[in-house]
């Protein structure tokens, strides 16, 4: 009984090379299963993640869409190539996403493909195992510590202060890496705004570092934010 769960719905026996004919009942079983899998994937993605309603709805429907396409291709090589080309065009009609969003889309497409081939049990198993693993990684924050140490800092200094190396000793003490990425004049040239990318040694010492920097820039404005360049990288 357990072995039958992971058999293909469209399997017609050993040695069969022609694609199996898809009946209405089989079609509904596969599409319904793909919809359930999409809801599972969407539910897991919503766990401790920022999301939009449109993305969640798309993620829930994507396995069913891919499932239908794969069933309609049904062994036709020419149609399969045309479908692959059509899917590749979707990338140029969408905005860039984060690595997590792209990974979720690939997982939804993969499970939809498996369901479309008739392997319902494997589709559910794949979705559950990979999503549980992703939720576990997210919960334990196994890969998040380093990313939480990245900062973008903007420091305002008076025009008569030579910014070359003036903050070097402070950054060397509190950061493992720092880089000056922009210099801008403001207030009719009477002030400079310096922008740095930093990697902190310890996020708990951030205020202590800012206090020391304020002593050197004449207590002018200092702004700290999560590193902006990290948003555009995968």
Secondary structure, DSSP 8 states (H G I E B T S, - for coil): -HHHHTS-TT---TT--S-----HHHHHHHHHHHHHHHHHHHHHHTTT----HHHHHHHHHHHHHHHHHHHHHTT-HHHHHHHHHHHHHHGGGS----HHHHHHHHHHHHHHHHHHTT-HHHHHHHHHHHHHHHHHHHHHTTTTTTGGGEEEEEEEEETTS--TTTTHHHHHHHEEEEEEEEEEEETTTTEEEEEEEEEES-GGGHHHHHHHHHHHTTT--EEEEE-GGGGG--
